[in-house]
Amino acid sequence: MSVLLDISGLNKSFGGIKATDNLSLSVEQGELHAVIGPNGAGKTTLISQLTGMQFPDSGTVRFKGQDITGMAAHKRPHLGIARSFQITSLIMQMSVLDNVALALQARDGHSFRFLRPARSAHSLRERGRALLDRVGLLEKADAPTAALSHGEHRRMEIAIALASEADLMLLDEPMAGLGAQESTEMIELLRALKGKHTILLIEHDMDAVFALADRISVLVYGHIIATGTPSEIRENDAVQHAYLGEEA
Ligand SMILES: Nc1ncnc2c1ncn2[C@@H]1O[C@H](COP(=O)(O)OP(=O)(O)OP(=O)(O)O)[C@@H](O)[C@H]1O
């Protein structure tokens, strides 16, 4: 497997707090790699440095071999990095299908500039329907987005991330706020995406992480203390001590 995202020796401090402390992590092409860590471990700060919302004090982030450490946030989606969740990307007044078609159109704007408008409008809707089918929302295509449940909005956000055809999907707590049934459905949806997309999953829900991840990295005080398969992480003494202690 080749490395898609390579983070090396990353540091970021806020005053006296080291939110990111000599953090190194690599995501391989095609894997679902989860990052877990207690509250305040530095997960949000890590994501911010991957999307370019914040910049590290030192260290490097490489994507497809290219150094993107200091690259502006707006340039990163063009390279193939899509972030989902914790940022609201849905336009509530528009239909479900129109939201997805808009995301497809934004993507086509970069790659198919010369497509004729009439043909593109029809094809956008067809491709939008196919994406909604993938996330189990086809029957809601014409509903106003505002009418959907929280769990359905989360699945719409997956469809929008898929629309970008990004090489790396950063999923930022997709389970947050979901009920038991909705969580089960989201796990099934992510399982269906697994292997077809490279995913970096930041998630608090341990059941989801251990059910889905190919590899898990454990973040404590801004530093990755262990990376391994779910069973390696379960058995890791440092992880049990630092993070899973109460459950182990
Ligand atoms: N802008 C900031 N100014 C000062 N301190 C910050 C800032 N952003 C983050 N921190 C501190 O850095 C540390 C890591 O925060 P971060 O939000 O990245 O953790 P987290 O793992 O995402 O937490 P949670 O799971 O609770 O959202 C915390 O101690 C936090 O208080």
The ligand as an ORCA input file, in Angstrom:
! r2SCAN-3c Opt
* xyz 0 1
  N      -7.517     28.414     19.963
  C      -7.089     27.868     21.103
  N      -6.582     28.627     22.085
  C      -6.136     28.078     23.238
  N      -6.168     26.757     23.512
  C      -6.665     25.941     22.570
  C      -7.152     26.450     21.333
  N      -7.595     25.383     20.595
  C      -7.386     24.283     21.344
  N      -6.828     24.609     22.518
  C      -6.414     23.672     23.580
  O      -5.682     22.638     22.955
  C      -6.018     21.363     23.495
  C      -6.562     20.452     22.396
  O      -7.842     20.931     21.993
  P      -8.722     20.250     20.840
  O      -9.985     21.028     20.729
  O      -7.902     20.094     19.608
  O      -9.006     18.810     21.459
  P     -10.093     17.714     21.042
  O      -9.432     16.396     21.150
  O     -10.702     18.068     19.742
  O     -11.183     17.851     22.184
  P     -12.751     17.466     22.147
  O     -12.832     16.017     21.858
  O     -13.180     17.818     23.536
  O     -13.373     18.338     21.099
  C      -7.012     21.636     24.614
  O      -6.297     21.727     25.821
  C      -7.601     22.981     24.235
  O      -8.042     23.681     25.390
*
